[in-house]
Amino acid sequence: MLGSVASYIRQHHVGMLALFIALSGTAYAATLPRNSVGTMQLKRDSVTTKKVKNASLLRRDFKSGQLPAGPAGPKGDPGVTTLKVRAVAGNSSVTANCQPGERATGGGAHSVSGYIDASAPASHPLSIYVPDGISFQEYTPTSWTAHADDGAGGPADVTAWVVCAAP
């Protein structure tokens, strides 16, 4: 019986010793300062491609030139090199036009003696009166049209301007 008690104690001491060693290693690692393990502490080839989780590295983890360039993207539209504002003043209805090759990127209108009841990019001065509105699909605006009313149904002064972009 004494032999079995001694055997039992030996087995538990070995188990406790193994547990102590395992826990003390973890406790030691937990007390290391942040980023204290680096190239000098790692054995050669201890970190291999098989040990690095896929998609866990970022571009900043690599030196310049280590990553290959990706495929070229599609060619974009030419940029705008100049913007011009073109204005026209009149009575009732006016259209400010871009010059050939330019496209309208915006516009607006103003009236001193009345109020603006229509203002929009337009291909034709009467298109602002189309009841269904203007379709901008497959349409490159090249002008801005505006209409002003004096409040009693009569004409009023109006100034329209268009912002034109040239490639």
N, C-alpha and C positions, 0 to 999 in steps of 0.2 A: 504494500500500500504506500509506503514511503517513497518507493521508486516512481510510482505513478504520479504522486504529488509533485516530485521534483521535475518530472517530465512535463507536467502541466505548467509549472512555473516557468521552465525554460522556453516552452513554446510561446507563452504569453509575453515573456520578456523580449524574445526575438521579434514578435509582432509589434509590441510597443516601441521597441527600438526602431523598427522600420517605419512606423507611423511618425515617430519623433523626427527622424531624418527627413522624411517626405515633407512634413509640415514646416520644418525649420528652413528648408530650401525655398519654399513658397514665401515664408515670412521674410527671409533675407531679400528675395527679389522685390517684395513689396516695399522695402525700405530704401531701395536704390533711387537716387535722384532721377528725375525725368531726363530722357535722352542721354543717360550716362553709359549705355552700352552702344558702342559704335564699331567702326572698322577694326580698331586695335584689339577689341575684346573678342571679336568673332574669329573662329578658326577658318582657314582657307577652305573655300567651297562648302561652308556650312549652310549658306542660304543659296538654294538652287532654284531653277525655274519651276521644278515640281513642288517646291515648298511655298511658292508665292501664289496666293489666290488670284485666279483670273479676274481681270477688270478691277483689281484693288489698287493699282498704281495710277498716278496722275501724270499729266504732261510735265509738271514741275519736278517730278521725281527723276527726270532724265536730263542729261547735259545737252546743250545745244548741238544739233546735228545727229543725235542718237536715234531720233524717230524719223522714219521716212515721211516725205510729203504725201498728202492724199491726192486723189485725182483732181484735175482742174475742174472747176465748176462751170456752169453755163455762162456764156457771155451776157453781160447785163446791157441794159439800154444805155445809150450815150447820156452823159450828164448834162446838166444845164450850165452853160457858160455865162449867159447874161440874162438879166431880167429887165424889162422895160415896162413902164406904165404909160399907157396911151389913153388920152381922154378926149371927149367931145362934148360940147354943150349945145343945147337947142331948146325947142319948145315941144312939149307933149311926149314925143318918142325919139330916142337917139340910139345909135349903135357905135361903139368904140371898137375899131378893128385892129387886129394884129397885122403885121406885115407878112408877106409870103415867106413860108418856112418857119414861122413862129407858131406857137400854140398858146392858147389862153390857159392860165393856171389859176385865175381868180379874177374878181372884178367887183364892182359895186356901183351905187348911184346915190345922188343927192339932189334935193330940190329946196330952194330957199322959199319960194312962194306957194308951194303945194306939198303933196306927199307922194311918195313912190308907191305905185300900186302894182308894179311888175319890174323885176330885175333878175336877169339870168344869163348864163352863157347861151349864145344862139348862133345858128348858122344863117338865119334870115330874120330880119327885124320883126316880122309878124309871128314868128314861132313862139313868142312868149304868150300869145293868146290862144294857143292850141289847148282845148279843154282837157285832153288826156295827159298833158304835161309833155316834157321833152325826154326822149329816150337817149341815153348817153352810151348805149352799146354801139360799138363800131363807129363812134363819132369822136372826132378830135375837135374840140371847140377852138375857134379862131377869133371870136368876138364876144362882146358883152352888150346886151340890149337892155334899155330901161325905159319906163313910161312913168310920167308924173301927171297928177290930177290936181286941180285947184280946190277940190272939195265940193264943188257944185257941178261936176261933170265937164268942166272946161279945162283947157290946156294950162299947164304950168311949166315954169322953167325946169330943166332937168340937165344934170351932168352925169354922164356914165364914164366909167374908166375900166380898163382891162389890163391885167398884168400878163405880159407876154414873155414866154421863155424861148430862147434861141439855143439850139444845140451847139 
